[in-house]
Amino acid sequence: MFKFSWFLELQVSTISGGISNALYKVECKDAIQSTKVVVRVYGDNTEKFVDRKEEVGMMGVLHRNGFGPCVLGTFANGRIESFLDLVCLQPDDIAKPLYAKSIAKTLGEFHLVSQSWTHPQSPMTPFERTKEWLMTSKTMDFSDCKKTDDLYKSLDVDRMLEEVDAVATASRRLESPVVLCHNDLLSGNIMVDCHDDVIRHMTFIDFEYADWAPRGFDLGNHFCEYAGFEGDYSRYPTDPSMFVKEYLRAFDGSEPSQAQIQHVVKEANVFALAAHLYWSAWSILQAKWSSIDFNYMEYARVRLDEYYKRKDEYLNSLFN
């Protein structure tokens, strides 16, 4: 607790869950009321991944459309946001039917926000962004740590670049609609007000990686997050048709056919491959730039291993 004057007390506590930024809840108490805000301190070198000015602008638009907190102010290496009196989901939560149904509906509504906006025909995310990150990694030197350097070399960045092109080419067969995607829909970025198994409200937060992308990327990336940071991909949904059905009801505003559902399931699975490559490339750069205590290079390896494990199955589904 920090006391700044006789009438003002600030209580500061750490908010856990992220591996990019540091988050703090700051509560100001006086005799009349209590006010809470979130202070976000950007991680080292995250500006190399994220255009912070664009992110803050995006947050304003999305907040006005019912998503995420309000930005109250910014400073050199962070910002102050309104505090949402909601609870972040845990990795084990997002697969539970109660939450999965609401996530699907909320994601469909999120994608609808940008329906009337002009979008690029060839968005940077995920494929061009992944290639950009991989090319950057080729300029880096990891020789100061032999274990990290050996892991980096084992990833074979040149082959990864070829795999990105292969998935990009295959994904064109799906014609997945380009929408404003969240692109990082892990459990900690989903907040709820839930009592007695009734979800009163759900929203998404943390729009650092929000960008135009095929909708399949948001779906496949979210399903990958069932694995948590431990990378237990046995949790990846083998039949996400109920999730997709709820998503399409919200996105299209009508009851989807079985053929439509199966097509979007294919979208999700193929773009899950793109998500593995995307976050593997991201992790390589974080291994060099981030000061957060997390084994990014090992995480890159875990994601790439899962990519190769699922590649043939998901790409072959395009021809079934």
GIJOMO-V978015 format. One record per residue. N is the residue number from 1. NEAR is the number of other C-alpha atoms within 10 Angstrom. D_FIRST is the distance of its C-alpha to the first C-alpha in Angstrom with 1 decimal. Layout:
n | near | d_first
N | NEAR | D_FIRST
N | NEAR | D_FIRST
This chain:
n | near | d_first
1 | 10 | 0.0
2 | 9 | 3.8
3 | 10 | 6.6
4 | 9 | 9.8
5 | 7 | 12.2
6 | 7 | 13.3
7 | 9 | 13.5
8 | 12 | 10.7
9 | 15 | 7.1
10 | 18 | 5.9
11 | 14 | 4.8
12 | 17 | 6.4
13 | 13 | 9.0
14 | 12 | 12.3
15 | 13 | 15.5
16 | 11 | 18.4
17 | 14 | 22.1
18 | 12 | 23.2
19 | 15 | 25.1
20 | 18 | 25.3
21 | 16 | 21.9
22 | 17 | 18.2
23 | 19 | 16.4
24 | 17 | 12.8
25 | 19 | 12.0
26 | 19 | 9.9
27 | 17 | 9.8
28 | 14 | 10.3
29 | 15 | 11.0
30 | 12 | 13.6
31 | 7 | 16.5
32 | 5 | 18.7
33 | 7 | 17.2
34 | 10 | 14.5
35 | 12 | 14.8
36 | 18 | 14.0
37 | 19 | 15.1
38 | 23 | 15.7
39 | 23 | 15.4
40 | 19 | 18.3
41 | 17 | 18.8
42 | 17 | 22.5
43 | 17 | 23.8
44 | 15 | 26.1
45 | 15 | 29.5
46 | 18 | 28.9
47 | 13 | 30.5
48 | 11 | 33.7
49 | 14 | 33.6
50 | 14 | 32.1
51 | 12 | 33.1
52 | 18 | 29.7
53 | 11 | 31.5
54 | 11 | 33.7
55 | 17 | 30.9
56 | 18 | 29.1
57 | 12 | 32.4
58 | 15 | 33.1
59 | 22 | 29.9
60 | 15 | 30.9
61 | 15 | 34.3
62 | 20 | 33.2
63 | 17 | 30.5
64 | 11 | 33.4
65 | 12 | 35.4
66 | 14 | 32.9
67 | 20 | 31.1
68 | 25 | 27.5
69 | 22 | 24.6
70 | 18 | 25.1
71 | 18 | 24.1
72 | 12 | 22.2
73 | 12 | 22.2
74 | 15 | 22.8
75 | 9 | 22.0
76 | 7 | 23.9
77 | 13 | 22.7
78 | 17 | 21.1
79 | 17 | 20.7
80 | 21 | 18.6
81 | 19 | 20.1
82 | 17 | 20.1
83 | 18 | 18.5
84 | 17 | 21.3
85 | 10 | 20.9
86 | 14 | 23.2
87 | 14 | 23.3
88 | 20 | 24.4
89 | 16 | 27.6
90 | 17 | 28.1
91 | 16 | 31.2
92 | 13 | 33.1
93 | 14 | 32.6
94 | 22 | 34.4
95 | 22 | 37.8
96 | 10 | 37.7
97 | 12 | 40.3
98 | 14 | 37.9
99 | 20 | 35.5
100 | 19 | 38.2
101 | 18 | 40.3
102 | 20 | 37.4
103 | 25 | 36.4
104 | 22 | 40.1
105 | 21 | 40.4
106 | 22 | 37.2
107 | 23 | 38.3
108 | 21 | 41.7
109 | 21 | 40.2
110 | 23 | 38.0
111 | 20 | 41.1
112 | 16 | 42.9
113 | 17 | 40.6
114 | 16 | 42.4
115 | 13 | 45.9
116 | 8 | 47.1
117 | 10 | 45.6
118 | 8 | 47.7
119 | 15 | 46.9
120 | 11 | 48.2
121 | 9 | 51.2
122 | 12 | 49.9
123 | 16 | 46.1
124 | 15 | 44.3
125 | 21 | 42.4
126 | 22 | 43.0
127 | 20 | 46.0
128 | 16 | 46.0
129 | 16 | 42.3
130 | 23 | 42.7
131 | 22 | 45.6
132 | 14 | 43.8
133 | 20 | 41.0
134 | 22 | 43.6
135 | 15 | 45.5
136 | 13 | 42.4
137 | 21 | 41.9
138 | 13 | 45.5
139 | 8 | 44.5
140 | 11 | 41.8
141 | 11 | 42.2
142 | 18 | 40.5
143 | 11 | 42.7
144 | 8 | 39.8
145 | 9 | 39.1
146 | 10 | 42.4
147 | 12 | 41.0
148 | 19 | 39.3
149 | 14 | 42.5
150 | 13 | 44.7
151 | 16 | 42.8
152 | 22 | 42.9
153 | 10 | 46.7
154 | 10 | 47.3
155 | 18 | 45.8
156 | 10 | 48.8
157 | 18 | 47.4
158 | 11 | 51.0
159 | 9 | 51.7
160 | 18 | 48.4
161 | 18 | 49.6
162 | 12 | 52.9
163 | 18 | 51.1
164 | 19 | 49.1
165 | 15 | 52.4
166 | 13 | 54.0
167 | 18 | 51.4
168 | 18 | 51.4
169 | 10 | 55.2
170 | 14 | 55.2
171 | 20 | 52.5
172 | 10 | 54.7
173 | 11 | 57.0
174 | 15 | 54.3
175 | 11 | 53.9
176 | 19 | 50.4
177 | 12 | 49.3
178 | 21 | 47.0
179 | 25 | 43.9
180 | 21 | 40.4
181 | 24 | 38.7
182 | 27 | 35.1
183 | 24 | 36.1
184 | 22 | 33.0
185 | 25 | 33.0
186 | 23 | 31.3
187 | 21 | 29.6
188 | 19 | 26.1
189 | 20 | 27.4
190 | 22 | 28.8
191 | 21 | 26.7
192 | 20 | 28.1
193 | 16 | 27.9
194 | 15 | 30.0
195 | 8 | 30.9
196 | 5 | 33.9
197 | 9 | 35.2
198 | 10 | 35.3
199 | 13 | 33.6
200 | 9 | 32.8
201 | 12 | 31.5
202 | 21 | 31.1
203 | 22 | 30.2
204 | 26 | 29.8
205 | 20 | 27.0
206 | 18 | 26.8
207 | 21 | 30.0
208 | 21 | 29.9
209 | 16 | 33.3
210 | 20 | 34.8
211 | 20 | 38.4
212 | 21 | 41.9
213 | 25 | 43.3
214 | 25 | 45.8
215 | 24 | 44.4
216 | 27 | 45.4
217 | 27 | 42.7
218 | 26 | 39.9
219 | 28 | 41.7
220 | 26 | 42.5
221 | 25 | 39.1
222 | 23 | 37.4
223 | 24 | 39.8
224 | 27 | 39.0
225 | 23 | 35.4
226 | 23 | 36.5
227 | 19 | 36.7
228 | 15 | 32.9
229 | 12 | 31.8
230 | 8 | 33.9
231 | 16 | 37.0
232 | 14 | 38.8
233 | 16 | 41.3
234 | 10 | 43.3
235 | 15 | 40.9
236 | 19 | 42.3
237 | 15 | 44.1
238 | 10 | 47.9
239 | 10 | 48.7
240 | 19 | 46.3
241 | 16 | 48.9
242 | 15 | 47.1
243 | 21 | 44.0
244 | 25 | 46.3
245 | 23 | 48.3
246 | 22 | 45.2
247 | 27 | 44.2
248 | 23 | 47.7
249 | 16 | 47.8
250 | 20 | 44.8
251 | 20 | 45.9
252 | 12 | 49.6
253 | 11 | 49.5
254 | 9 | 52.3
255 | 12 | 53.2
256 | 15 | 53.6
257 | 11 | 56.7
258 | 10 | 56.6
259 | 9 | 57.7
260 | 13 | 54.8
261 | 20 | 52.4
262 | 16 | 53.9
263 | 17 | 53.9
264 | 23 | 50.2
265 | 23 | 49.6
266 | 20 | 51.5
267 | 27 | 49.4
268 | 28 | 46.2
269 | 28 | 47.7
270 | 27 | 49.1
271 | 28 | 46.0
272 | 28 | 44.0
273 | 28 | 46.0
274 | 29 | 44.8
275 | 30 | 41.2
276 | 23 | 41.6
277 | 29 | 43.1
278 | 25 | 40.5
279 | 21 | 37.4
280 | 28 | 39.3
281 | 29 | 39.9
282 | 22 | 36.3
283 | 24 | 35.2
284 | 28 | 37.6
285 | 24 | 36.0
286 | 24 | 32.5
287 | 22 | 33.7
288 | 16 | 34.4
289 | 14 | 31.6
290 | 18 | 28.4
291 | 13 | 25.9
292 | 16 | 24.5
293 | 8 | 25.6
294 | 14 | 28.2
295 | 12 | 32.0
296 | 22 | 33.2
297 | 25 | 36.7
298 | 18 | 37.2
299 | 20 | 35.9
300 | 25 | 38.5
301 | 20 | 41.1
302 | 18 | 40.2
303 | 24 | 40.5
304 | 21 | 43.8
305 | 15 | 45.2
306 | 18 | 44.7
307 | 20 | 46.3
308 | 14 | 49.4
309 | 12 | 49.5
310 | 14 | 49.6
311 | 17 | 51.4
312 | 10 | 55.0
313 | 12 | 54.2
314 | 19 | 52.4
315 | 19 | 54.6
316 | 11 | 57.8
317 | 13 | 56.6
318 | 15 | 57.4
319 | 7 | 61.1
320 | 5 | 61.2
